[in-house]
Amino acid sequence: MNIFNNLSLSRNSIIIRTSWLGIIANVLMATVKIVIGFLTSSIAIISEGVNNATDSLTAIIALIGTKLANKHPDKNHPFGYKRIEYLTGFIIAIIIIFTGYQMLCISIKLAFNPATLSISYISIIVITVSAVIKFALGTYTVKVGKKVNSIALEAVGIDGKNDSFISIITIVSVLFFLVFNISIDAYAGIIISVLIIKSGFNVLKSTISELLGRPGQKELVDKIYKEICNTKEIINATDMMLHNYGPDTWSGSVNVELDHAKTVEEVYKVIHKLQIRIKEKYKVVMVFGIYAVAHDHKDVKNIKQDINLFVSKNKNIKSIHAIYLEPKTNKIYCDFVVEYNLKEPKKLKEDFLQYMAQKYPNNEIELTIETEFV
C-alpha cells in the first residue's frame, strides 16, 4: 500500500463544492444579465453578463485541477499528483494578470479618447447587485481557500473580488458623472487594473515558490519538533527537511540525538514508534538520522562549554548540535547551524578549528556548517 494514499477527502470535497458554487453563481448571474441586457437593449449589462460567463472559467479550472490532483499515485509519480493544484493556481494567476492588462489598455485608450457615458438606472441596479454578490462570493472563496490551503481556490476568490471592484468603479464613475458631469472612468480603471495585475503577480509568486520548493510550514515544523523532543529517549532534534508534494502531502527527514550507549534494538523501537505517531497525527512520512552523543560524559560537558563560549561571540551561529567525542580516536564532532546571510563560512570554520586547537591540541576536530532547511 502506498504511504501517500491517505488523502484528505473532506478537503477535496470542500474545494469541489466551493468551485461548483462559483460556477453555478456565475452562470446564473450571466444568464440573468444577458436576458435583462437584451430586453433593455443595454450593452453594459450584456457585457457584465459575458464577464460573469468567463468568470466561471477560473472556477472550472480549479475544479478540474482538484480532480486531476487526486489521481492515484503510479509508477511515474509515486508521491501522487497533488502538485497539479499549484499548476492550477499558476494558470488562474495568468488569467488574472491578462484580465488586468486588458483593462489597463482599455482604460489608457479611454483616458486619451474619452467616450460619452450612457447607462440606464436599471443597469446601475443590476451591476450594483452583481458587485455585492461577486464580492461576497469572492471573499468566501478566498476564506475557504486559506482554510484548506488551496492556492487555486484563493486565486478564484481573488479573481471574483477583482471583478466586483471593476463593477464598483463602473458605478462610482457613472454616479460621479451624473453629479459633477466629469468622467473619471478611465483613470479609475487604470488604478484598479494596476491593483488587479499586482494581485495576479502575488498569486503567481506564491505558486512558483511552491513549485520551486519552500521551507516547510512553520506551524507544522514546530509541532513535529515538539512531538520528537517530548519523547524521553530523544536528547535533541535538528536538521529537519520537509518536502511538499502537494498542499496536504509531505515527506521529510530529521536528525535526532540519542545516547550512544543505547543498542540498535532500543533505538529502533523509539524511532519506529515516532514514525508511526507522526504519520498518524501530522500526515508526514518522516525518515530519521541519528547522532550518537554522550551528553552526560564529563569531557563532553567541558567540550560543550568551550564550544558555547565560541558560539556566544559569533552572532551568525544560530545553534549547535551533534557534539560527540569518539572514544577510540578522541576525535571531536560538532555541527553549527548558521544564518543564511553568513558571507564567509570557510573563515568561520578556520576560526573555530584554530580556537579548538588551542583548547584541545591532541584532538582532531570535525566541524559541519549548515543552514536551517525549514
VOBA-1610 file (N, C-alpha, C; in pm, whole numbers, padded with zeros to 5 digits, always signed):
BEGIN
Met+00085-00121+00000Met+00000+00000+00000Met+00087+00124+00000Asn+00062+00221-00090Asn+00141+00343-00097Asn+00114+00429+00025Ile+00221+00486+00085Ile+00209+00562+00209Ile+00135+00694+00190Phe+00117+00738+00064Phe+00051+00865+00040Phe-00094+00847-00004Asn-00149+00729+00013Asn-00286+00703-00031Asn-00390+00769+00058Asn-00350+00806+00180Asn-00444+00861+00276Asn-00471+01009+00245Leu-00558+01037+00150Leu-00588+01173+00108Leu-00696+01233+00197Ser-00695+01366+00205Ser-00795+01435+00285Ser-00923+01452+00203Leu-01018+01359+00223Leu-01141+01362+00146Leu-01224+01485+00177Ser-01226+01527+00304Ser-01304+01643+00341Ser-01250+01768+00272Arg-01118+01780+00264Arg-01056+01895+00196Arg-01096+01898+00049Asn-01085+01784-00017Asn-01120+01776-00159Asn-01267+01810-00183Ser-01354+01759-00097Ser-01498+01785-00115Ser-01529+01932-00094Ile-01457+01998-00001Ile-01478+02141+00022Ile-01437+02222-00101Ile-01322+02188-00160Ile-01273+02259-00279Ile-01371+02239-00395Ile-01414+02115-00416Ile-01506+02085-00525Ile-01640+02157-00506Arg-01692+02153-00384Arg-01820+02218-00354Arg-01812+02369-00375Thr-01703+02429-00329Thr-01686+02574-00344Thr-01668+02612-00490Ser-01596+02529-00566Ser-01579+02555-00710Ser-01713+02549-00782Trp-01794+02448-00749Trp-01927+02436-00811Trp-02015+02556-00774Leu-02001+02603-00650Leu-02078+02721-00608Leu-02044+02840-00696Gly-01914+02859-00723Gly-01870+02968-00808Gly-01921+02954-00951Ile-01915+02831-01002Ile-01962+02806-01140Ile-02111+02836-01151Ile-02190+02779-01060Ile-02336+02797-01066Ile-02375+02944-01049Ala-02312+03012-00951Ala-02345+03152-00925Ala-02315+03239-01047Asn-02199+03218-01108Asn-02161+03299-01224Asn-02247+03269-01346Val-02281+03142-01366Val-02368+03106-01479Val-02507+03168-01462Leu-02562+03161-01339Leu-02693+03221-01313Leu-02691+03371-01334Met-02586+03439-01280Met-02576+03584-01297Met-02559+03621-01445Ala-02480+03541-01515Ala-02459+03567-01658Ala-02590+03556-01735Thr-02668+03451-01704Thr-02796+03429-01773Thr-02892+03545-01749Val-02906+03583-01621Val-02999+03690-01584Val-02958+03821-01650Lys-02828+03853-01646Lys-02780+03980-01701Lys-02798+03987-01853Ile-02763+03878-01918Ile-02775+03878-02065Ile-02921+03892-02108Val-03012+03824-02037Val-03155+03835-02069Val-03204+03977-02046Ile-03170+04035-01928Ile-03211+04173-01897Ile-03147+04270-01997Gly-03021+04242-02032Gly-02950+04328-02125Gly-03017+04334-02261Phe-03062+04219-02311Phe-03132+04216-02440Phe-03270+04281-02432Leu-03339+04259-02317Leu-03473+04317-02301Leu-03467+04469-02292Thr-03360+04521-02231Thr-03347+04667-02213Thr-03253+04730-02314Ser-03197+04646-02404Ser-03102+04694-02506Ser-02981+04764-02441Ser-02936+04708-02326Ser-02822+04765-02253Ser-02695+04686-02282Ile-02601+04752-02350Ile-02474+04688-02380Ile-02395+04665-02251Ala-02407+04759-02156Ala-02334+04748-02030Ala-02372+04621-01954Ile-02503+04595-01948Ile-02549+04476-01875Ile-02510+04348-01950Ile-02520+04350-02082Ile-02479+04233-02161Ile-02330+04205-02140Ser-02248+04311-02137Ser-02103+04296-02114Ser-02076+04235-01977Glu-02153+04282-01877Glu-02139+04225-01742Glu-02174+04077-01743Gly-02277+04042-01817Gly-02318+03902-01825Gly-02212+03815-01890Val-02155+03864-02000Val-02047+03789-02066Val-01928+03774-01972Asn-01899+03880-01895Asn-01789+03875-01798Asn-01812+03768-01694Asn-01938+03756-01646Asn-01972+03651-01550Asn-01953+03512-01609Ala-01989+03499-01735Ala-01974+03369-01802Ala-01827+03328-01808Thr-01741+03426-01838Thr-01597+03394-01843Thr-01540+03373-01703Asp-01599+03439-01602Asp-01553+03420-01463Asp-01567+03275-01418Ser-01670+03209-01469Ser-01691+03070-01429Ser-01574+02981-01475Leu-01496+03032-01573Leu-01383+02956-01626Leu-01279+02927-01517Thr-01250+03027-01433Thr-01148+03005-01329Thr-01195+02900-01228Ala-01324+02901-01196Ala-01378+02801-01104Ala-01374+02662-01168Ile-01401+02656-01300Ile-01393+02528-01372Ile-01250+02475-01371Ile-01153+02567-01391Ile-01011+02527-01389Ile-00973+02472-01252Ala-01020+02538-01146Ala-00992+02491-01010Ala-01054+02353-00986Leu-01175+02335-01037Leu-01244+02207-01022Leu-01169+02095-01094Ile-01130+02120-01220Ile-01056+02021-01297Ile-00921+01991-01231Gly-00855+02098-01184Gly-00726+02080-01117Gly-00735+01992-00994Thr-00841+02011-00915Thr-00861+01929-00795Thr-00885+01783-00831Lys-00965+01762-00936Lys-00993+01624-00982Lys-00864+01555-01026Leu-00783+01626-01106Leu-00658+01568-01155Leu-00557+01546-01042Ala-00555+01638-00945Ala-00461+01628-00834Ala-00486+01505-00748Asn-00608+01454-00752Asn-00644+01338-00670Asn-00629+01205-00743Lys-00561+01208-00858Lys-00533+01083-00928Lys-00448+00993-00841His-00469+00865-00854His-00398+00767-00773His-00248+00767-00808Pro-00159+00761-00707Pro-00014+00752-00736Pro+00018+00634-00827Asp+00115+00652-00913Asp+00154+00544-01004Asp+00305+00534-01011Lys+00353+00451-01100Lys+00497+00425-01112Lys+00574+00552-01146Asn+00518+00636-01233Asn+00587+00758-01275Asn+00578+00869-01171His+00473+00866-01090His+00453+00969-00987His+00413+00902-00855Pro+00511+00840-00787Pro+00481+00764-00666Pro+00429+00848-00549Phe+00452+00980-00554Phe+00403+01067-00448Phe+00268+01131-00484Gly+00210+01088-00595Gly+00080+01139-00634Gly+00089+01262-00725Tyr-00027+01323-00748Tyr-00037+01435-00843Tyr-00083+01564-00776Lys-00063+01575-00646Lys-00116+01690-00572Lys-00059+01823-00618Arg+00064+01821-00674Arg+00124+01948-00718Arg+00051+02009-00837Ile-00040+01934-00897Ile-00122+01991-01005Ile-00201+02112-00954Glu-00233+02112-00824Glu-00304+02226-00766Glu-00223+02355-00781Tyr-00090+02344-00771Tyr-00005+02462-00788Tyr-00007+02509-00934Leu-00009+02413-01027Leu-00018+02449-01169Leu-00152+02516-01199Thr-00258+02468-01132Thr-00390+02530-01147Thr-00386+02675-01101Gly-00326+02698-00985Gly-00312+02834-00935Gly-00231+02921-01030Phe-00129+02861-01091Phe-00044+02932-01188Phe-00127+02979-01307Ile-00211+02891-01361Ile-00295+02924-01477Ile-00393+03036-01443Ile-00456+03024-01325Ile-00553+03126-01284Ile-00483+03260-01263Ala-00361+03258-01210Ala-00283+03382-01191Ala-00258+03450-01324Ile-00225+03370-01427Ile-00203+03425-01561Ile-00331+03489-01614Ile-00446+03424-01589Ile-00576+03480-01633Ile-00603+03613-01564Ile-00573+03621-01433Ile-00593+03746-01358Ile-00505+03857-01415Ile-00378+03825-01440Ile-00285+03925-01495Ile-00331+03971-01633Phe-00376+03876-01716Phe-00422+03910-01851Phe-00546+03999-01845Thr-00637+03968-01751Thr-00758+04050-01734Thr-00721+04192-01695Gly-00629+04204-01600Gly-00583+04337-01558Gly-00516+04412-01671Tyr-00437+04341-01750Tyr-00367+04403-01863Tyr-00467+04455-01966Gln-00568+04372-01998Gln-00670+04415-02094Gln-00743+04541-02046Met-00778+04540-01916Met-00849+04655-01860Met-00760+04779-01862Leu-00631+04760-01835Leu-00536+04872-01836Leu-00528+04935-01975Cys-00520+04851-02077Cys-00512+04901-02215Cys-00637+04979-02252Ile-00753+04924-02218Ile-00881+04992-02248Ile-00890+05125-02174Ser-00849+05125-02046Ser-00857+05246-01964Ser-00765+05355-02016Ile-00644+05319-02059Ile-00549+05416-02113Ile-00605+05478-02242Lys-00664+05394-02328Lys-00725+05445-02452Lys-00838+05542-02421Leu-00921+05509-02320Leu-01032+05597-02281Leu-00982+05729-02224Ala-00864+05724-02156Ala-00808+05846-02098Ala-00771+05946-02207Phe-00723+05894-02320Phe-00684+05982-02432Phe-00801+06011-02526Asn-00897+05920-02530Asn-01014+05939-02616Asn-01141+05913-02535Pro-01180+06008-02451Pro-01296+05987-02363Pro-01423+05958-02442Ala-01502+05866-02389Ala-01629+05831-02453Ala-01744+05882-02368Thr-01854+05910-02430Thr-01972+05958-02358Thr-02036+05843-02282Leu-02057+05864-02153Leu-02118+05760-02071Leu-02268+05753-02101Ser-02316+05631-02120Ser-02459+05610-02147Ser-02503+05485-02073Ile-02579+05504-01968Ile-02620+05389-01887Ile-02755+05419-01823Ser-02839+05317-01812Ser-02972+05335-01753Ser-02968+05305-01604Tyr-03073+05348-01536Tyr-03081+05323-01392Tyr-03093+05174-01361Ile-03162+05101-01450Ile-03173+04956-01428Ile-03036+04889-01441Ser-02952+04946-01529Ser-02816+04893-01543Ser-02738+04913-01413Ile-02753+05032-01353Ile-02683+05062-01227Ile-02727+04964-01119Ile-02858+04938-01112Ile-02910+04847-01009Ile-02855+04705-01030Val-02861+04658-01156Val-02814+04522-01186Val-02665+04507-01155Ile-02585+04606-01196Ile-02440+04599-01174Ile-02408+04609-01025Thr-02486+04690-00950Thr-02465+04703-00805Thr-02490+04570-00734Val-02604+04509-00766Val-02637+04378-00706Val-02531+04275-00741Ser-02488+04278-00867Ser-02384+04185-00913Ser-02255+04204-00837Ala-02216+04332-00816Ala-02091+04361-00745Ala-02093+04308-00602Val-02209+04325-00537Val-02223+04276-00398Val-02211+04124-00393Ile-02279+04057-00487Ile-02275+03910-00491Ile-02133+03862-00521Lys-02068+03926-00620Lys-01931+03889-00657Lys-01835+03905-00540Phe-01848+04018-00470Phe-01758+04044-00358Phe-01778+03942-00246Ala-01905+03914-00215Ala-01936+03817-00108Ala-01886+03678-00146Leu-01910+03639-00271Leu-01866+03507-00318Leu-01713+03499-00322Gly-01649+03607-00369Gly-01503+03609-00375Gly-01441+03603-00237Thr-01496+03679-00143Thr-01446+03679-00005Thr-01459+03542+00058Tyr-01576+03480+00037Tyr-01600+03345+00090Tyr-01502+03244+00030Thr-01479+03254-00101Thr-01390+03159-00170Thr-01246+03174-00122Val-01200+03298-00105Val-01065+03323-00052Val-01052+03264+00089Lys-01155+03287+00171Lys-01154+03236+00310Lys-01144+03084+00313Val-01224+03019+00229Val-01222+02872+00222Val-01087+02825+00168Gly-01035+02894+00066Gly-00906+02858+00008Gly-00795+02861+00111Lys-00795+02964+00196Lys-00693+02975+00302Lys-00712+02864+00406Lys-00838+02836+00437Lys-00868+02736+00539Lys-00819+02597+00498Val-00836+02563+00370Val-00797+02429+00324Val-00662+02431+00253Asn-00594+02547+00256Asn-00461+02562+00196Asn-00463+02530+00046Ser-00555+02596-00025Ser-00567+02577-00170Ser-00536+02708-00241Ile-00418+02716-00304Ile-00379+02835-00379Ile-00477+02860-00494Ala-00519+02753-00560Ala-00610+02766-00674Ala-00742+02830-00631Leu-00797+02783-00519Leu-00925+02836-00471Leu-00910+02982-00428Glu-00799+03014-00364Glu-00773+03154-00328Glu-00768+03241-00452Ala-00704+03190-00558Ala-00692+03265-00683Ala-00830+03290-00745Val-00917+03188-00739Val-01054+03203-00791Val-01126+03314-00714Gly-01111+03313-00582Gly-01175+03415-00498Gly-01122+03554-00528Ile-00990+03565-00546Ile-00929+03695-00579Ile-00981+03746-00712Asp-00994+03655-00809Asp-01047+03692-00940Asp-01190+03746-00928Gly-01272+03680-00844Gly-01409+03725-00823Gly-01415+03861-00755Lys-01330+03883-00655Lys-01326+04012-00586Lys-01279+04123-00680Asn-01182+04090-00766Asn-01134+04188-00863Asn-01247+04235-00954Asp-01330+04139-00997Asp-01444+04173-01084Asp-01544+04263-01011Ser-01561+04238-00881Ser-01654+04322-00805Ser-01600+04465-00796Phe-01469+04478-00785Phe-01408+04612-00780Phe-01427+04686-00912Ile-01416+04610-01023Ile-01438+04670-01155Ile-01582+04723-01165Ser-01677+04641-01117Ser-01817+04682-01121Ser-01840+04804-01033Ile-01777+04805-00915Ile-01794+04918-00822Ile-01739+05047-00884Ile-01622+05034-00947Ile-01563+05151-01013Ile-01653+05203-01124Thr-01715+05111-01197Thr-01808+05150-01304Thr-01924+05231-01246Ile-01980+05182-01135Ile-02094+05251-01072Ile-02052+05388-01018Val-01939+05393-00947Val-01890+05519-00890Val-01864+05621-01000Ser-01803+05574-01110Ser-01774+05664-01222Ser-01901+05723-01281Val-02003+05638-01296Val-02131+05684-01351Val-02196+05786-01257Leu-02201+05755-01128Leu-02261+05846-01030Leu-02185+05978-01024Phe-02053+05970-01031Phe-01970+06091-01030Phe-02000+06178-01152Phe-02020+06109-01265Phe-02052+06182-01390Phe-02189+06247-01380Leu-02286+06174-01323Leu-02421+06228-01312Leu-02427+06349-01220Val-02344+06347-01114Val-02346+06456-01017Val-02261+06575-01063Phe-02139+06548-01111Phe-02045+06657-01142Phe-02022+06677-01292Asn-02081+06587-01373Asn-02063+06594-01519Asn-01914+06583-01558Ile-01839+06506-01479Ile-01696+06483-01507Ile-01674+06332-01514Ser-01608+06287-01619Ser-01583+06143-01635Ser-01447+06104-01574Ile-01452+06018-01475Ile-01328+05966-01414Ile-01312+05817-01443Asp-01393+05767-01531Asp-01400+05624-01561Asp-01263+05567-01600Ala-01195+05635-01692Ala-01068+05584-01743Ala-00961+05581-01635Tyr-00954+05688-01555Tyr-00848+05698-01454Tyr-00872+05599-01340Ala-00997+05583-01302Ala-01030+05483-01201Ala-00997+05343-01252Gly-01024+05322-01382Gly-00993+05192-01444Gly-00845+05162-01443Ile-00763+05264-01464Ile-00617+05245-01463Ile-00571+05200-01325Ile-00623+05267-01222Ile-00584+05232-01084Ile-00624+05089-01050Ile-00748+05054-01080Ile-00798+04920-01049Ile-00723+04814-01128Ser-00695+04842-01255Ser-00625+04742-01338Ser-00484+04715-01284Val-00419+04819-01235Val-00285+04801-01176Val-00294+04713-01051Leu-00399+04735-00969Leu-00418+04654-00848Leu-00449+04509-00884Ile-00525+04489-00991Ile-00557+04353-01037Ile-00431+04281-01084Ile-00349+04351-01163Ile-00224+04292-01211Ile-00134+04255-01092Lys-00130+04344-00993Lys-00049+04318-00872Lys-00098+04194-00799Ser-00230+04181-00785Ser-00285+04063-00715Ser-00253+03936-00792Gly-00257+03945-00927Gly-00222+03830-01010Gly-00077+03788-00992Phe+00011+03886-00986Phe+00153+03856-00965Phe+00178+03797-00826Asn+00100+03840-00727Asn+00114+03782-00592Asn+00079+03634-00592Val-00030+03599-00662Val-00070+03458-00674Val+00037+03381-00751Leu+00086+03442-00860Leu+00189+03379-00943Leu+00316+03352-00862Lys+00356+03450-00783Lys+00475+03436-00699Lys+00459+03322-00599Ser+00340+03313-00541Ser+00313+03207-00442Ser+00319+03069-00505Thr+00259+03052-00624Thr+00258+02921-00690Thr+00398+02881-00736Ile+00474+02978-00789Ile+00610+02949-00833Ile+00697+02908-00713Ser+00679+02976-00600Ser+00754+02942-00478Ser+00726+02799-00435Glu+00599+02758-00444Glu+00563+02621-00406Glu+00627+02520-00502Leu+00628+02552-00631Leu+00685+02460-00730Leu+00837+02451-00716Leu+00901+02563-00681Leu+01046+02562-00662Leu+01085+02490-00533Gly+00998+02498-00433Gly+01027+02433-00305Gly+01052+02535-00196Arg+00952+02555-00112Arg+00964+02648+00000Arg+00992+02572+00128Pro+01038+02644+00233Pro+01053+02577+00363Pro+00920+02521+00410Gly+00925+02418+00492Gly+00802+02360+00544Gly+00724+02459+00628Gln+00596+02438+00640Gln+00512+02527+00719Gln+00561+02532+00863Lys+00584+02652+00913Lys+00646+02667+01045Lys+00562+02603+01155Glu+00430+02620+01146Glu+00342+02561+01248Glu+00355+02409+01250Leu+00360+02349+01131Leu+00374+02203+01121Leu+00511+02160+01171Val+00615+02234+01133Val+00752+02204+01177Val+00763+02208+01329Asp+00707+02313+01388Asp+00715+02329+01534Asp+00643+02214+01606Lys+00529+02172+01551Lys+00454+02062+01613Lys+00533+01932+01608Ile+00598+01907+01493Ile+00675+01782+01479Ile+00798+01785+01569Tyr+00867+01899+01573Tyr+00982+01913+01663Tyr+00940+01887+01809Lys+00826+01945+01847Lys+00777+01927+01984Lys+00744+01781+02011Glu+00681+01716+01914Glu+00646+01574+01927Glu+00772+01490+01948Ile+00877+01520+01872Ile+01003+01444+01881Ile+01073+01470+02013Cys+01087+01599+02048Cys+01162+01636+02168Cys+01090+01597+02297Asn+00958+01576+02291Asn+00883+01530+02409Asn+00899+01380+02433Thr+00964+01311+02339Thr+00995+01169+02358Thr+01116+01158+02449Lys+01102+01092+02562Lys+01205+01099+02667Lys+01340+01046+02623Glu+01343+00952+02529Glu+01471+00895+02485Glu+01548+00989+02392Ile+01478+01089+02335Ile+01540+01183+02241Ile+01603+01298+02318Ile+01733+01322+02296Ile+01803+01431+02364Ile+01779+01563+02292Asn+01784+01559+02160Asn+01764+01680+02080Asn+01725+01640+01938Ala+01668+01734+01862Ala+01632+01710+01723Ala+01669+01832+01640Thr+01719+01809+01520Thr+01762+01921+01435Thr+01765+01877+01288Asp+01802+01971+01201Asp+01821+01943+01057Asp+01695+01890+00990Met+01578+01937+01031Met+01456+01886+00969Met+01441+01938+00827Met+01404+01848+00736Met+01368+01884+00599Met+01228+01831+00573Leu+01142+01918+00516Leu+01009+01874+00474Leu+00995+01897+00325His+00951+01793+00255His+00934+01800+00110His+00785+01797+00079Asn+00740+01899+00007Asn+00599+01915-00020Asn+00564+01859-00158Tyr+00472+01763-00161Tyr+00425+01705-00288Tyr+00281+01744-00316Gly+00238+01850-00250Gly+00101+01899-00263Gly+00060+01961-00132Pro-00051+02034-00128Pro-00092+02105-00007Pro-00105+02018+00117Asp-00137+01891+00104Asp-00154+01806+00222Asp-00074+01676+00211Thr+00037+01681+00137Thr+00120+01562+00118Thr+00265+01598+00146Trp+00320+01541+00253Trp+00454+01576+00296Trp+00538+01450+00324Ser+00666+01462+00296Ser+00763+01364+00346Ser+00878+01445+00402Gly+00959+01384+00488Gly+01066+01462+00548Gly+01171+01377+00616Ser+01271+01447+00666Ser+01377+01380+00741Ser+01420+01471+00855Val+01476+01410+00957Val+01523+01486+01073Val+01633+01405+01142Asn+01728+01474+01199Asn+01833+01409+01277Asn+01802+01423+01425Val+01818+01314+01499Val+01792+01317+01642Val+01916+01271+01719Glu+01933+01328+01837Glu+02044+01288+01924Glu+01995+01184+02024Leu+02067+01072+02029Leu+02036+00964+02122Leu+02162+00926+02199Asp+02142+00874+02317Asp+02254+00829+02399Asp+02333+00721+02325His+02464+00738+02315His+02547+00646+02237His+02550+00505+02296Ala+02509+00492+02421Ala+02512+00360+02486Ala+02391+00273+02450Lys+02292+00331+02383Lys+02172+00254+02350Lys+02201+00153+02239Thr+02134+00040+02246Thr+02152-00065+02145Thr+02070-00032+02020Val+02100-00100+01913Val+02026-00080+01788Val+01878-00112+01809Glu+01851-00216+01886Glu+01712-00256+01912Glu+01638-00146+01987Glu+01702-00086+02086Glu+01639+00021+02163Glu+01612+00144+02076Val+01710+00176+01993Val+01694+00290+01903Val+01581+00264+01804Tyr+01575+00142+01751Tyr+01471+00107+01654Tyr+01331+00125+01713Lys+01312+00080+01835Lys+01180+00090+01898Lys+01137+00235+01913Val+01230+00321+01953Val+01198+00463+01972Val+01162+00528+01838Ile+01248+00505+01738Ile+01228+00569+01607Ile+01102+00518+01538His+01079+00388+01545His+00963+00329+01477His+00832+00384+01535Lys+00825+00394+01666Lys+00704+00449+01730Lys+00683+00595+01689Leu+00793+00670+01682Leu+00784+00811+01643Leu+00735+00824+01498Gln+00788+00742+01411Gln+00746+00746+01270Gln+00596+00723+01256Ile+00545+00624+01324Ile+00402+00592+01317Ile+00319+00706+01375Arg+00363+00759+01491Arg+00288+00866+01557Arg+00282+00992+01471Ile+00394+01029+01413Ile+00399+01150+01328Ile+00315+01131+01202Lys+00320+01011+01145Lys+00240+00982+01024Lys+00091+00993+01055Glu+00048+00938+01169Glu-00094+00938+01204Glu-00144+01077+01243Lys-00061+01154+01316Lys-00105+01283+01368Lys-00090+01397+01268Tyr+00019+01393+01188Tyr+00050+01508+01102Tyr+00055+01475+00953Lys+00029+01349+00917Lys+00029+01306+00777Lys+00163+01332+00709Val+00272+01316+00785Val+00407+01336+00732Val+00485+01206+00746Val+00543+01160+00637Val+00628+01040+00640Val+00770+01087+00672Met+00818+01054+00791Met+00945+01107+00840Met+01053+00999+00845Val+01169+01033+00791Val+01288+00946+00799Val+01383+01006+00901Phe+01442+00921+00985Phe+01527+00969+01093Phe+01674+00937+01070Gly+01758+01039+01093Gly+01901+01019+01101Gly+01940+01025+01249Ile+02050+00964+01286Ile+02084+00951+01428Ile+02223+01007+01457Tyr+02229+01091+01561Tyr+02356+01135+01618Tyr+02374+01064+01751Ala+02485+00992+01767Ala+02516+00927+01895Ala+02592+01027+01981Val+02539+01059+02097Val+02605+01156+02185Val+02617+01101+02327Ala+02722+01147+02395Ala+02743+01112+02536Ala+02728+01240+02617His+02606+01287+02626His+02580+01420+02681His+02614+01432+02829Asp+02615+01319+02901Asp+02644+01324+03044Asp+02790+01293+03077His+02874+01276+02975His+03015+01247+02995His+03087+01376+03036Lys+03177+01365+03135Lys+03245+01483+03189Lys+03322+01558+03082Asp+03400+01487+03000Asp+03479+01552+02896Asp+03390+01620+02792Val+03277+01556+02758Val+03185+01613+02661Val+03122+01741+02715Lys+03092+01743+02843Lys+03036+01863+02906Lys+03134+01979+02896Asn+03262+01950+02921Asn+03364+02055+02911Asn+03380+02105+02768Ile+03378+02010+02674Ile+03388+02048+02533Ile+03270+02137+02493Lys+03150+02100+02538Lys+03031+02177+02504Lys+03039+02318+02560Gln+03092+02331+02683Gln+03107+02463+02743Gln+03202+02551+02662Asp+03312+02492+02618Asp+03410+02567+02538Asp+03352+02607+02402Ile+03278+02515+02343Ile+03216+02548+02213Ile+03111+02657+02230Asn+03032+02651+02337Asn+02932+02753+02364Asn+02995+02891+02382Leu+03114+02892+02441Leu+03186+03018+02460Leu+03223+03079+02324Phe+03267+02993+02231Phe+03299+03040+02096Phe+03173+03090+02026Val+03065+03014+02040Val+02939+03049+01974Val+02884+03182+02025Ser+02898+03207+02154Ser+02846+03331+02214Ser+02910+03457+02154Lys+03027+03441+02095Lys+03099+03555+02036Lys+03078+03564+01884Asn+02994+03476+01829Asn+02968+03473+01685Asn+02818+03479+01660Lys+02767+03597+01627Lys+02622+03618+01615Lys+02559+03543+01498Asn+02640+03501+01401Asn+02585+03431+01285Asn+02554+03284+01312Ile+02599+03233+01426Ile+02571+03093+01462Ile+02439+03088+01539Lys+02340+03015+01483Lys+02208+03008+01546Lys+02202+02902+01656Ser+02267+02788+01631Ser+02262+02679+01728Ser+02372+02578+01700Ile+02396+02490+01797Ile+02494+02382+01780Ile+02429+02250+01818His+02478+02143+01761His+02428+02010+01796His+02529+01904+01754Ala+02494+01779+01781Ala+02576+01663+01742Ala+02719+01670+01796Ile+02734+01721+01917Ile+02868+01721+01980Ile+02899+01581+02029Tyr+03008+01526+01982Tyr+03041+01387+02015Tyr+03193+01370+02023Leu+03235+01299+02124Leu+03377+01266+02142Leu+03394+01117+02115Glu+03461+01085+02006Glu+03479+00945+01969Glu+03577+00879+02067Pro+03536+00772+02135Pro+03617+00713+02243Pro+03756+00665+02199Lys+03765+00598+02086Lys+03891+00537+02046Lys+03990+00637+01989Thr+03942+00732+01910Thr+04032+00826+01841Thr+04038+00963+01906Asn+03946+00990+02001Asn+03934+01122+02065Asn+03903+01233+01964Lys+03842+01196+01853Lys+03800+01294+01753Lys+03672+01362+01800Ile+03669+01495+01788Ile+03554+01573+01833Ile+03469+01613+01712Tyr+03339+01579+01719Tyr+03245+01615+01614Tyr+03152+01726+01663Cys+03116+01815+01571Cys+03024+01923+01608Cys+02959+01979+01482Asp+02830+02020+01492Asp+02759+02083+01381Asp+02714+02223+01423Phe+02731+02320+01333Phe+02680+02455+01353Phe+02565+02479+01257Val+02457+02540+01307Val+02351+02593+01220Val+02370+02743+01215Val+02391+02798+01094Val+02426+02939+01080Val+02317+03016+01005Glu+02326+03148+01013Glu+02234+03235+00940Glu+02261+03227+00790Tyr+02156+03251+00710Tyr+02172+03249+00565Tyr+02262+03362+00515Asn+02269+03471+00592Asn+02348+03586+00547Asn+02496+03576+00584Leu+02538+03463+00637Leu+02681+03444+00666Leu+02758+03441+00534Lys+02850+03536+00517Lys+02921+03552+00389Lys+03042+03460+00376Glu+03107+03431+00489Glu+03233+03356+00483Glu+03232+03236+00577Pro+03162+03129+00538Pro+03158+03010+00624Pro+03296+02945+00640Lys+03379+02956+00536Lys+03514+02898+00544Lys+03596+02964+00654Lys+03583+03098+00664Lys+03656+03171+00769Lys+03607+03133+00907Leu+03473+03115+00920Leu+03417+03072+01048Leu+03474+02937+01087Lys+03483+02846+00991Lys+03538+02713+01020Lys+03685+02722+01059Glu+03762+02804+00989Glu+03904+02821+01022Glu+03921+02878+01162Asp+03841+02979+01196Asp+03848+03040+01330Asp+03815+02940+01438Phe+03713+02857+01412Phe+03673+02758+01512Phe+03781+02650+01529Leu+03835+02601+01420Leu+03939+02498+01428Leu+04062+02551+01500Gln+04095+02677+01474Gln+04209+02739+01543Gln+04181+02753+01693Tyr+04059+02794+01725Tyr+04017+02808+01865Tyr+04024+02673+01938Met+03970+02570+01874Met+03968+02437+01936Met+04108+02376+01944Ala+04194+02409+01848Ala+04332+02357+01851Ala+04406+02407+01973Gln+04374+02528+02017Gln+04437+02583+02138Gln+04384+02514+02264Lys+04255+02482+02259Lys+04192+02418+02376Lys+04222+02268+02381Tyr+04222+02205+02262Tyr+04238+02059+02256Tyr+04341+02025+02148Pro+04469+02048+02178Pro+04575+02027+02077Pro+04592+01881+02034Asn+04547+01788+02117Asn+04566+01646+02085Asn+04443+01582+02021Asn+04344+01663+01991Asn+04220+01610+01933Asn+04202+01660+01789Glu+04152+01571+01704Glu+04113+01612+01570Glu+03969+01665+01575Ile+03944+01776+01507Ile+03812+01840+01512Ile+03742+01824+01377Glu+03617+01781+01382Glu+03535+01767+01261Glu+03413+01857+01276Leu+03410+01969+01199Leu+03300+02064+01207Leu+03218+02062+01079Thr+03085+02058+01096Thr+02994+02069+00981Thr+02915+02199+00998Ile+02914+02283+00894Ile+02840+02408+00895Ile+02723+02396+00797Glu+02602+02427+00846Glu+02481+02412+00765Glu+02381+02522+00799Thr+02283+02540+00712Thr+02174+02632+00737Thr+02048+02553+00767Glu+01949+02623+00824Glu+01820+02558+00850Glu+01747+02532+00719Phe+01678+02421+00712Phe+01603+02386+00591Phe+01457+02422+00604Val+01409+02439+00728Val+01269+02474+00749Val+01262+02581+00856
//
